C-alpha cells in the first residue's frame, strides 16, 4: 500500500544520508512503517526533505542491501517482510565520506604524501641563504637548476636526443599549449589539427590565438593516417595536437605501427606535432613522436596529473633548435617562471618523492578503476588501469545529455562526450567517468552501482 510517511530531519546536524537511514529503521521498528508499505519516490522525498535525490537513493540502497526495504522495478520501494533484515550495524559514515554530490567530472587525486612533501620543500626553501636572485626577474640561467631537475626526471622516457637547453618551463600544461601555439602559428587564420574527440584545452587555446581547428577521424588505435593525409591535402595545417600515450577522453593508446605512419605523414607535409602526455602515469615502452620526429615535435607534460594540480608546473621538450623560440614567447608573456615556483619544483624532483608518490597514487587509482570495471564492465567500457578516467559508450535508449541530467538528479556529475567534440564536430552518445579519490572506496563503489542502475533504466520517452 502507498504511504504518506515522511521523516523529520530538520534537527539533523550530521549526514543527511545517515539520518534518513536511521529514521526509516526507527519507523519500521516502531510500526510507523509496516511490511508492504510503499516509501515515497526518491525525488518526492528529496524535495520534501530539501536534500538531493542522490541522498535518498543512497539511503534506500543501503536499507535494501540490509533487507529492511525491497525495490521492485516499475513499482517502487517497499518495506520488506519481517525477518529478512540482516543484523548488521550501520557504519557511521561522515558527510565527507558520503557527500550529497559526487564529482566525477575531472580526476581528483588522493593525497598520498604530496602535502607533506610540499611542506618539507617549503621548509627547506625557508632555510636557503638569500642572494641577489631573490630581488631579480627570472631568467633562463636562473631557472636552469629546475630544468636540469626536469631533465633528470624524464631521462628514462623515450624522447630521443635532447639536453637541458631543449626544456622550457611553463605554468602548467595548458600554459605550454598556448605558448606553443603563439610560437608556431602564422597567418591571419591558422589551422590546427586535432583528434575528433580531444582535450578541450586544445580548442580553448586555439580560440585565444584565432585559429581554426580541423578534426581528424580516429579508430581504436588512434588517428587514422588516411584521414590525416587527406586533411593535409585540403588544409594548410600547421600543427597536430594529439595524445598517443594516454588519450583524453577515451584512455586509448596509439600503437607503434600507427605512430610511425602518422610521423611519416607529418614529415612529408612539414606538419609540426604537439604531443600531450600530461595524463600518462607510467613509463612507456613505445617511442614518442619527439623520438620519431625530433625536429617537428613539441612534447608537453606537467606535474599536475602525477603529483598535484595546485603547483601549476609544466614543461616542454622543444623540437631540436626551437627551444629559444618558445622561451622567447614565455618571456614576453610572463617573464619566466617565478623563482619560488622553480625552486619548489627543483627540490621536489631532486628529492625523489615525486616518483614515490606517483607509485602510491597509482595504487589508489587502480583500486578505483577495478571497482568501476567490476560494476560497469558489462557495458561498452574503455579503460586503462593507469588512466584516472573511463570512457563509457551509452547503451541504446540513452543520449549523453539526458544521461548526464539523470545522473545529476542522483547526485552524480559525469562529463558528456560533447565536452570533447570540436565546435562543428559530432559527439557519440558516451560519457567520461573520472576517478574521485577524495571520497572513500566504499562511496566510489556506491556511485558506480548507481550509475549502473541508471544505465539499465533508459527513459521511456524520446527526446525531440
C-alpha positions in Angstrom: 0.0 0.0 0.0 1.1 3.6 -0.5 2.1 5.6 2.5 2.3 9.3 3.1 5.1 8.8 5.7 7.8 11.5 5.7 10.5 11.7 8.4 11.5 14.9 10.1 15.2 15.6 9.6 15.1 19.3 10.5 17.1 18.8 13.7 19.8 16.7 11.9 23.2 18.2 12.2 25.3 15.4 10.7 25.0 13.4 7.5 21.5 13.6 5.9 22.1 10.2 4.4 22.8 8.5 7.7 19.9 10.4 9.4 17.5 9.2 6.8 18.7 5.6 7.2 18.2 5.9 11.0 14.8 7.5 10.5 13.5 4.7 8.3 14.8 1.9 10.5 13.2 3.6 13.6 9.9 3.9 11.7 10.0 0.2 10.9 10.9 -0.7 14.4 8.1 1.4 15.9 5.4 0.1 13.4 5.1 3.5 11.7 6.1 1.7 8.6 4.7 -1.8 8.2 5.5 -4.7 5.8 4.4 -3.8 2.3 4.2 -0.1 2.9 5.5 1.9 -0.1 8.1 4.5 0.5 7.8 7.9 -1.2 9.5 8.2 -4.6 13.1 9.3 -4.4 12.6 12.7 -6.0 9.5 13.4 -3.9 11.2 12.6 -0.7 14.3 14.5 -1.7 12.2 17.6 -2.4 10.2 17.2 0.9 13.4 16.9 2.9 15.4 19.5 0.9 18.1 17.0 0.1 19.4 15.7 -3.3 17.7 12.7 -4.8 21.1 11.0 -4.6 21.0 11.2 -0.8 17.6 9.5 -0.7 18.8 6.9 -3.3 21.8 6.0 -1.1 19.7 5.6 2.0 17.2 3.3 0.1 20.1 1.3 -1.4 21.7 0.7 2.0 18.4 -0.3 3.6 17.6 -2.6 0.6 21.0 -4.3 0.9 20.4 -4.8 4.6 17.0 -6.3 4.0 14.8 -3.6 5.5 13.4 -2.5 2.1 12.8 -4.1 -1.2 12.8 -2.5 -4.6 10.5 -3.6 -7.4 11.2 -2.4 -10.9 8.5 -0.2 -12.2 6.6 -0.2 -8.9 8.8 1.5 -6.3 10.4 0.7 -2.9 8.6 -1.1 -0.1 9.1 -2.2 3.4 10.4 -5.8 3.3 9.0 -8.8 5.2 9.7 -9.1 8.9 12.7 -11.3 9.5 14.5 -10.5 6.2 16.7 -7.9 7.9 20.3 -8.5 8.4 21.7 -7.9 11.8 24.4 -5.6 10.6 25.2 -2.3 12.4 25.1 0.8 10.3 28.5 2.3 9.8 28.9 5.9 11.0 29.9 7.5 7.7 30.8 11.1 7.8 29.4 13.7 5.4 32.8 13.9 3.8 32.7 10.2 3.0 29.2 10.3 1.6 28.7 13.7 0.0 25.3 14.7 -1.4 27.0 15.3 -4.7 29.9 13.1 -6.1 32.1 14.9 -8.6 33.2 12.5 -11.4 33.8 15.3 -13.9 37.6 15.6 -13.6 40.1 13.3 -11.8 40.6 14.1 -8.2 43.9 12.8 -6.9 44.4 11.3 -3.5 46.8 12.9 -1.0 49.4 10.1 -0.5 52.1 12.4 0.7 52.0 15.4 -1.6 51.0 17.9 1.1 53.8 16.7 3.4 56.4 16.8 0.6 55.4 20.3 -0.4 55.5 21.4 3.2 59.0 19.9 3.6 60.2 21.7 0.4 58.8 25.0 1.8 60.8 24.4 5.0 64.0 23.8 3.0 63.3 26.9 0.9 63.0 28.9 4.1 66.4 27.7 5.2 68.1 28.7 2.0 70.5 31.7 2.3 69.1 34.7 0.5 71.1 36.0 -2.5 70.7 38.6 -5.2 68.4 36.4 -7.3 65.6 37.0 -4.7 65.1 40.5 -6.0 65.7 40.0 -9.7 63.5 38.9 -12.6 63.6 35.2 -13.5 66.0 34.3 -16.4 67.0 31.4 -18.5 70.1 30.9 -16.4 68.4 31.3 -13.0 65.8 28.6 -13.8 68.5 26.2 -15.2 68.5 24.0 -11.9 64.8 23.4 -12.3 65.2 22.5 -16.0 68.0 20.1 -15.0 65.8 18.5 -12.4 63.1 18.0 -15.0 65.6 16.5 -17.4 66.9 14.1 -14.8 63.3 13.1 -14.0 62.3 12.3 -17.6 65.7 11.0 -18.8 64.3 7.4 -18.8 61.5 8.3 -21.3 61.9 7.5 -25.0 62.0 11.2 -26.1 65.0 11.0 -28.4 68.1 13.1 -28.0 67.7 16.3 -26.0 69.5 18.3 -23.4 68.7 20.7 -20.6 68.5 23.7 -23.0 65.8 22.0 -25.0 63.5 22.2 -22.0 61.2 25.1 -21.4 59.3 25.6 -18.1 55.7 26.8 -18.1 52.8 27.4 -15.7 51.2 24.0 -16.2 50.3 22.1 -19.3 47.7 24.5 -20.6 50.1 27.4 -20.5 52.5 25.2 -22.5 49.9 24.6 -25.2 49.0 28.2 -25.6 52.7 29.2 -25.7 53.4 26.7 -28.4 50.5 28.0 -30.5 51.8 31.5 -30.1 55.2 30.4 -31.2 54.3 28.2 -34.1 51.1 29.5 -35.7 51.4 32.0 -38.6 48.9 33.9 -40.7 45.5 35.6 -40.2 43.6 32.3 -39.6 46.0 29.4 -38.9 44.8 25.8 -39.0 45.3 23.4 -36.1 44.6 19.6 -36.5 43.2 17.6 -33.5 41.5 14.3 -32.9 37.8 14.3 -33.4 37.4 13.7 -29.7 40.1 15.5 -27.8 41.1 17.5 -24.7 39.0 20.7 -24.7 42.1 22.8 -23.8 43.4 22.5 -27.4 40.2 24.1 -28.6 40.2 26.9 -26.0 43.9 27.7 -26.7 43.2 27.8 -30.4 40.3 30.3 -29.9 42.7 32.6 -28.0 45.0 32.8 -31.0 42.2 32.9 -33.5 43.0 29.6 -35.1 40.6 27.2 -36.7 40.6 23.6 -35.5 40.0 20.8 -38.1 39.1 17.4 -36.6 40.9 14.2 -37.7 38.9 10.9 -37.5 40.2 8.2 -35.2 39.6 4.5 -34.6 40.6 2.3 -31.6 44.3 2.7 -32.4 44.2 6.5 -32.6 44.4 8.9 -35.5 43.6 7.5 -38.9 46.5 8.0 -41.3 44.3 8.4 -44.4 42.2 11.0 -42.6 45.3 13.0 -41.6 46.8 12.9 -45.1 43.5 14.0 -46.6 43.3 16.9 -44.1 46.9 17.9 -45.0 46.0 17.9 -48.7 42.8 20.0 -48.1 44.0 22.4 -45.4 47.2 24.3 -44.6 47.5 22.8 -41.2 50.5 23.9 -39.2 50.4 21.7 -36.1 48.7 18.5 -35.0 47.6 18.1 -31.4 47.5 14.5 -30.2 47.8 12.3 -27.1 49.2 9.0 -28.3 50.2 7.6 -24.9 47.0 8.2 -22.8 44.3 9.7 -24.9 41.8 12.0 -23.2 38.9 11.1 -23.0 39.0 7.5 -24.3 42.1 6.2 -22.5 43.3 4.6 -25.7 46.9 4.2 -26.7 48.3 4.5 -30.2 50.4 1.5 -31.2 53.9 1.7 -32.7 52.8 1.0 -36.3 50.3 3.8 -36.3 52.8 6.2 -34.7 55.3 5.6 -37.5 52.6 6.1 -40.1 51.5 9.4 -38.5 55.1 10.5 -38.2 55.8 9.8 -41.8 52.8 11.9 -42.9 53.9 14.8 -40.7 57.4 14.6 -42.1 56.1 14.6 -45.7 53.9 17.7 -45.1 56.3 19.5 -42.7 53.5 19.3 -40.1 54.5 20.0 -36.5 53.2 17.8 -33.7 52.2 18.8 -30.2 52.4 15.6 -28.1 50.4 16.0 -24.9 51.5 13.4 -22.3 50.1 15.1 -19.2 47.8 12.1 -18.3 50.3 9.3 -18.6 51.0 7.9 -15.1 53.5 5.2 -16.0 56.6 4.8 -18.2 56.1 3.6 -21.8 57.9 1.1 -24.0 57.0 2.9 -27.2 58.9 5.8 -28.8 57.3 9.2 -28.6 56.7 11.4 -31.6 59.5 13.5 -30.1 61.8 10.5 -30.7 60.4 9.8 -34.1 60.3 13.4 -35.3 62.8 15.4 -33.1 62.8 18.4 -35.4 59.0 18.7 -35.6 57.6 17.6 -32.2 56.8 19.6 -29.1 56.5 17.2 -26.1 54.2 18.6 -23.3 53.7 17.4 -19.8 53.4 18.6 -16.2 53.3 17.6 -12.6 49.6 18.3 -12.3 48.2 14.8 -13.0 51.0 12.8 -11.4 51.6 14.9 -8.3 49.4 17.9 -7.6 47.4 20.3 -9.9 47.9 23.1 -7.4 51.6 23.5 -8.4 51.0 24.6 -12.0 54.4 23.4 -13.1 54.6 22.3 -16.7 57.4 21.7 -19.2 58.0 21.3 -22.9 60.7 19.4 -24.6 61.0 21.5 -27.7 62.0 20.3 -31.2 65.7 20.4 -31.9 66.7 24.1 -32.2 63.3 25.6 -31.3 63.6 26.0 -27.5 64.8 29.5 -27.9 61.7 30.5 -29.9 59.4 29.1 -27.2 61.4 30.5 -24.4 61.1 33.9 -26.0 57.3 33.6 -26.1 57.2 32.7 -22.4 59.5 35.6 -21.6 57.3 38.0 -23.5 54.2 36.5 -21.8 55.1 36.3 -18.2 58.9 37.0 -17.9 59.6 33.4 -17.0 58.8 31.1 -14.1 58.8 32.7 -10.6 61.8 31.8 -8.6 59.8 30.3 -5.7 57.9 28.0 -8.1 61.1 27.0 -9.9 62.9 26.3 -6.5 59.9 24.3 -5.3 60.0 22.1 -8.5 63.7 21.6 -8.2 63.5 20.4 -4.6 60.6 18.1 -5.2 62.0 16.5 -8.3 65.5 16.1 -6.8 64.2 14.6 -3.6 62.8 11.5 -5.4 59.5 11.9 -3.6 57.6 12.6 -6.9 58.2 9.1 -8.1 57.4 7.6 -4.7 54.1 9.5 -4.5 53.3 8.6 -8.1 53.7 4.9 -7.3 51.4 5.2 -4.3 48.9 7.2 -6.3 48.7 4.6 -9.0 47.8 2.0 -6.3 44.8 4.2 -5.2 43.7 4.9 -8.8 44.0 1.3 -9.9 41.8 0.2 -7.0 39.0 2.6 -8.1 39.4 1.6 -11.8 39.0 -2.0 -10.7 35.8 -1.2 -8.8 34.4 0.7 -11.8 35.2 -2.1 -14.2 33.8 -4.8 -12.0 30.5 -2.9 -11.8 30.3 -1.4 -15.3 32.2 -3.9 -17.3 29.1 -5.3 -18.8 28.7 -2.1 -20.8 30.8 -0.8 -23.7 33.6 0.5 -21.5 37.1 1.6 -22.4 39.7 1.9 -19.7 43.3 1.6 -18.7 44.5 0.7 -15.2 46.8 3.7 -15.1 44.2 6.2 -16.5 42.3 8.3 -14.0 39.1 8.1 -16.0 37.0 5.6 -18.0 35.1 6.1 -21.3 31.6 4.6 -21.5 29.6 4.3 -24.7 25.9 4.6 -23.6 23.5 1.7 -24.2 20.6 2.0 -26.6 17.9 4.4 -25.2 20.3 6.9 -23.7 21.7 10.1 -25.2 24.7 11.7 -23.5 22.8 14.9 -22.5 19.8 13.1 -21.0 22.1 10.6 -19.2 24.1 13.4 -17.6 20.9 15.1 -16.4 19.6 11.8 -14.9 22.9 11.2 -13.2 22.9 14.7 -11.8 19.5 14.2 -10.3 21.0 11.3 -8.4 23.9 13.4 -7.2 26.5 12.1 -9.7 28.3 14.5 -12.0 29.8 13.0 -15.2 31.2 14.6 -18.3 29.4 14.2 -21.7 31.2 13.4 -24.9 30.0 16.8 -26.2 32.6 18.4 -24.0 35.4 16.7 -26.0 34.0 17.3 -29.5 35.1 20.2 -31.7 32.7 23.0 -32.3 31.5 21.6 -35.7 32.1 18.0 -34.7 29.7 15.3 -33.9 29.9 13.6 -30.5 28.9 9.9 -29.8 26.5 9.1 -27.1 29.2 8.5 -24.5 30.4 9.8 -21.2 33.7 10.1 -19.3 33.7 8.9 -15.7 36.7 10.2 -13.7 38.3 8.8 -10.6 37.4 10.6 -7.5 39.9 9.8 -4.7 38.6 12.4 -2.4 35.9 10.1 -1.3 36.1 6.6 0.3 36.4 3.5 -1.8 33.0 2.4 -0.5 31.5 5.7 -1.6 33.0 5.3 -5.0 31.7 1.8 -5.3 28.2 3.1 -4.4 28.5 5.8 -7.1 29.3 3.1 -9.7 26.4 1.0 -8.6 24.0 3.9 -9.0 25.5 4.7 -12.4 24.8 1.1 -13.4 21.2 1.4 -12.2 20.7 4.5 -14.3 22.2 2.8 -17.4 19.8 -0.1 -17.0 16.8 2.1 -17.0 16.7 4.4 -20.0 13.9 6.9 -20.3 10.6 5.7 -22.0 10.0 9.0 -23.9 12.0 10.0 -26.9 13.7 13.4 -26.8 12.7 15.6 -29.7 
